[in-house]
């Protein structure tokens, strides 16, 4: 989830929590306020009617019909009792003569005791909530009580209107808050996005990319300044590296050219066949050094342009086999190459160094033929170099790739760095080195690389050197 979305969701969550925390008490207060207003209005009406009734009318209730003939339209029922709680008047003619001061009508008992009472309760007879208000009738003393009944539906309707109003207000506040959060998150993210854009340009090879003033908070500005300082140091470092590679390559050309001319002259001079052969081998190595110099110049340009190198694995293996052909013959063996060509993203010089290490180890510690196989499958390409020597004991396979470690059966030569360097060089390009014990004896060292997106397959072609 993006940071902007996280900020908006967090702000919305906090805002919603605040709205709920404020709305619930407010809704409860509004409900209580509406009930209190209705109770007060009903009590005032009841007290007004009670003021027109005296003891004589309680004793002779026929006159009450005229006094209470026109109650307010909101009043559904009017009941008047004497001091004992017996009904002397009922506008519905349903309870005349009954005892109305019962436990289910506590408001009547309180009114006869001199306490005006108004409350909302459920009426089992009517099947809905009602508002009842009872007040004492005083004529020198309490001579009776009057109770008014009204439907509480208007109270519930008022509560619903209040709730709906609150919900509308809350929804509008939440929407406004979310819009504000989007704007705020956008203003916070713009400096970070500018900084991220500069980082992407720098990672893509534009060493001149700088964030500059991104316009954010002081912390973001400090981060942008630190990024620019890092980019400046990186540009100076890469520039120095490129200049060094270019200068070194240029300076190596002159002595290499001189060596080449002298070796050519020596090869053409009358001498023994063995000397001529060795001079020709030295000439080939000189050509190889010249190729390395040329590759260094190409690599300097690739570093500047940010381009990766693509190497054909089978071609690199054949070139390495040619380099070590004579050495293998002197050791009494031969190098056989077979497999499929595949492009990998790697530095040609580092790949050549890996192959030199593997072949030198196979010649030094093995005996007989050396098999070099290339393969590609499942998005990876591999080189496997197998010798017919004594192999590497299982308890040493993990250690022989450590720096300066030399196996128990190693001879007096070597520094114990070869396989460690090969593993590190392969790791530069996402590769991995593994040591196996193949069936039939000897040791097999396999290096796997990721295939380049430009990979093209070749038909398997055996090749012996």
Secondary structure, DSSP 8 states (H G I E B T S, - for coil): --HHHHHHHHHHHHHHHHHHHHHHHHHHHHHHHHHHHHHHHHHHHHHHHHTT--HHHHHSGGGHHHHTTT--TT--EEEEEETTSBEEEETTSSSTTSB---GGGHHHHHHHTT--EEEEEEETTTTEEEEEEEEEEESSSEEEEEEEEEETHHHHHHHHHHHHHHHHHHHHHHHHHHHHHHHHHHHHHHHHHHHHHHHHHHHTT-TT---------HHHHHHHHHHHHHHHHHHHHHHHHHHHHHHHHHHHHHHHHHHHHHHHHHHHSS--HHHHHHHHHHHHHHHHHHHHHHHHHHHHHHHHHT---EEEHHHHHHHHHHHHHHHHHHTT--EEEEE---EEES-HHHHHHHHHHHHHHHHHH--S-EEEEEEEETTEEEEEEE--SS---GGGTTTTTSTT---TT--S---S-HHHHHHHHHHHTT-EEEEE--TTSS-EEEEEEEB-TT--------EE-
